[in-house]
C-alpha cells in the first residue's frame, strides 16, 4: 500500500487514535488527517458529510467513541447509546456515499453475550443477551459492526470491524468517574501510596477474569487490517490470555509501589464473569500481540506520572 494514501483517523486524539497515528507515522505514512472534536462534531450529520465530501480520504479508521466504565455506562445510558450510533452512522454513511472503499471500524468485546462460551468467537455475536452494565455501548457498537457487514455484502467494499479486548496504555483516561478498571486502579494505588499507603477500595469480588491488550498492539492490528484485505467482516483483537481482577490489582499495586491494604466492596457489580477472546482468526492471518501485561502496565504508569498535571475530569450531561 502506498505510504501517501490519504487516511482519516476519527478520534485521533484519544488513546487508540493517537496510538494508530503514531504507528502509521513510524511506518512512513505521510498523509494522515485528524480533526479535533471542537473543529468537527462527529455527532452532526451535515458537518460530517461536508467534511468527508471536502477531504475525500482513501481510508477511514473509526477510533472515535464515547467510552467509559461500569459507572458511566450505568449513569448515562442514553448518551452511550445515541452518541456512539450518531458518530459511527455519520462516518459510515458518508464513507459509503462518497465512494470510500476501505473503512476500519473499532468496537469492543462487550458486543458478545454475557454468558457466551469462552473463549469468545466471532460467531457468538447476537446469540444471547448482553451484560446489562454496558449494554447501551454494546448495542451501539453492534449496529456499527452490522452496518459494515451490510455495506461489505451489498456493495463489495472492504469494510472491516475489529473488536479489541480491554485496552489500556499511554493517553488512557484516568478520571475515576469514567475510566475503565486498569487505569482507575493505577490512579487509586498511586494516590493511596502518596497518602501514607492508605487502604484502596475496589469494586466487586475480584473474581471476574479479564484480558488486557496494550494500545500499541491494537494500533498494530489496525495497520495490519489497513495493509491487507481481510477475508471476513469481523475479527477479535486480543492476547488470548486473561487473569482475575484480584491478580490484576496485585500486579498494579506492585508496579506502583503501594504497600497498603486492598478492600473488595462486594456490594458493587462484577460485570461479566469472564471475557476471553478467541483470536485464532487474526493469528492465522499473521497478526499477534507483542507487549506483555507487566511491561504495558509499567509504560502506562510512567506515562501517568509524566502527565498527571494534565488530567481533566470528564463531565456528562
N, C-alpha and C positions, 0 to 999 in steps of 0.2 A: 504494500500500500504506500502511495506517495506521501512523503512527510509534509507536503504543503497542502493537503486536503483541508478544507475548512470544517472545523469541529466546534460545535456549540455545546458547552458544558453548562447545563442548567443546575444551579446550586453550586457554583464553582468556589464559593467562599466557605462552604460547610466542610465538615470533617472528611466526608467521602469525596466531594467535588474537588477540594483542594489537593487531596492525595492523587486523584486522577490527573489533575492539571500538572502536578509535579512529575508524575511518572511519564506522561506524554512528553513534557518538556525535556526530561532526561533522555528520552529515546529519540529526540531530534525533531519532534513535530513542531512546526513553526507558525501554524495558522489557527490558533485557538481563540475562541470567543467566550467571554464571560461578562455578564451584566449583573450588577447588584440588584437586590430587591427594591432599593429606593429608585433605581433607574427603570426597572421593569417589574411590574406586579404580575407574576405568573397566574394569579387568580383572575386577572382581567382578560377576557377572551379577545376583545378587539386589540388590546395592546400586544398580546402575544402574536395574533395574526399579522399585525403590521410589522412586528419585529422580524418574524420568520420570512415574510414576504420581502422585506428590505435586505436582510442579510444573506438569505439563500444558502445556508450551510449545507455541506455534503453529508454530514452526520450530526445527529443529536444524541447526546448522552444525558439522560434524565436522572440527575442525582439530587433533585430538589424535592423536598417533602417537609411536612410538619411532623416532627418526631418528638417522642418523649417516653417516659417510663410508665409504670402502672398508675401512679398518682395522677399524672397529667391526662392519661387516657380515660381514667375514671371520671375526672372532674370536667373534662371538656370534650365529650363525645361528638357533639355537632361539628366543632372545628376540625377534629381529627378525620371525620368522615368527609365533610363537604370541602374543606380547603385542599385536601390531598386529591380528591376527584377533580376539582377545578384545575389544579396545576397540571396534572397528567393529561386530562382530557384536552385542555387547550394546546398543550405541546403536541400530543399525538394527532389531533385533528389538523393542526396547521402543518405538521410534517407530511401527513398524507396529502393534504390539499395542494401543497407546493412541490410535490414530487420528490421528497427526500427518501432515498432508497434504503438508508440504514439508520436504525433507531435502537438504542440500548436503554432498556427500562430497568431501573433498580427497585427492588422490593424488599421483602423481609421473610424470614422463616415463619413468622406468625400467620402467614396465609394458610398454613396447614391446620387440619383439625386438632383440637386439644388432645384427643386420645388416639391419634393416628399411630399405627405401628412404628416402632423405632428400628433402625434409623429412618428418617423421613425421606420418602421417594417422591419424585415429581408427580407421579401418577396418583398420589393421595389427595391432590387438590380437589376440594369440593365433595369429598366422600363422607363428611360428617360435620358436626357443629364445631364452631370456633371457641377459643379461650375467651370468656366474657371480659376479662380485664384489658384486652386490646383488640376486641372485635371490630371497633369502628375504623381503626387504622388498617386492620387486616382486610376488611371489606373494600375499602378504597383501593388498596394495592391489588386485590384480586380483580377488580374491574380493569385496572391497568394491564395486568397480565392477559386477560381475555381480550382486551382491545388489540393488543399487539398480535395475539394469535389470530384474531379475525382479519386484521389487515394482511397478515402473512398468508393466510389461507385464501382470501378472496382476491388479493392483488399481487401476490408473489413477491412482496417486499421483504427485505432482510431485517425484520423487527424481532428482537430477541429480549427475553426477560431473564435477569439474573437475580436469584434470591439468596442473599447472604444470611449467614447465621448472625449472632450478636457481634456487632462491630465495635471496636474501640481503637484508641490511638491518639496521636497528636491532633490538635484542633478539636478535641471532643468537647461536649457540653458538660460542665461540672456544676451547674446550678442544681442544688438539691431539690428544688421544686419540680424539675422537669427532666432530670438526667436519667440515664439508664444505670443498671446496677453497678457495673465496673467503675465508671468514673465517679459515681456517687460514693462508692467505698473509698476510692483514692482520696477524695476530699475529706470524708469523715475521719479516716485514720490520720491524715495529715494534721487536721485541726485538733484532733484529740491528743496527738503527740505533742503539739505545741502547748496544750492545756494540761501539762503535767501528766501525760499519758492517761487521761480520763477514760472511763469506760465508753465503748462505742455500741450503740443500739442499732441492730439491723432488722429489717423486716423479715417475717416468716420464720420457718423452722430451720432453714439452712440445708434441707434435704433435697430440694429440686436439683436436677442436673442441667447444666448449660454448656454450650460450646461457644468459644470466642475466637474471632478472627481479627488479626491486626489490619488496620485500614489500608496499609500499603499493599498487602496481599490482595485485598479486594480490588484495589486500583489495577494491579497486575492482571486480574481476571477480566476486568473491563477492557484493558488493552488487548488481551488475548481475543476477546469477542470482537473487538474492532478490526483486528488484523486477520481474522478468519471468518468464513461464513459458516456459522454453526448449523448443523442439520436439523435441530429441533427448536421449539419456541421457548422452552423453559429449562433453566439449569440452576441447580443448587450450588452455592459457593460457601465452602467452609473448610474445616480441618479434618473432620471425621473423628474428632476426639472431644470428650466432654469431661466435666468434673462437677462435684457438688458445689452449691453456693457456699457452704461452710469451708470447703477446701480453697475456693477462690478467695474468700475473706482472709483466711490464714496466710495465703500466698501474698496478697496485697499488704497485709499487716506487716509481714516480714520485710518486704521490699521498702515500705515506707519507714519502717523502724519504730512503729508503735508498740509499746510494751504493756498496754493495759488490758482490761477485760473486754471480751465480746459478749454482748447480751442479745439473745434472739427473742424478738417480740412475735410470738406465735399467734397473736390475735390479728396480725396483718396477713394479707393474702400471699400465697406462694406463687400463684400463676400456674402455668402448665408444668406438670411433674417432670417432663423431660422433653428436650428438643434437640435431638442429634440428627445432623443432616447426612443423608446418603449422597456422597459427592462423586460416585463412581463414573457418572456420565462425563463430568469435566476431566476427571483423571484419565479416562480413556482417550479423550481428545488431546491431552498433553499439558493441562494446567495443574499445578499443585502449589499449596501454600509453602512459604519459606520461613516465617518468623515464629519461633516457639513462644508460648504464653509468657514465661518468665521474662524473656528478652523484651517482648512487646510491652509488658507492664512497666518495666524499668524505663523504656523510652517514653511511655505515656507519663509517668510520674516526673521524669526530668523536664518534659515539656510543660507540665502543670506548674512546676516550680519556677520555670523561666517566664511564664505568662500569667502568674497568679494575680497580678495587679490589673489585668485587662478583662477579667471575667465580669459579665453583666448578668443581672437577674432577668430571666425570661418572663414576660408578662402576657397573660391571656385575657381576652375579653369576650 
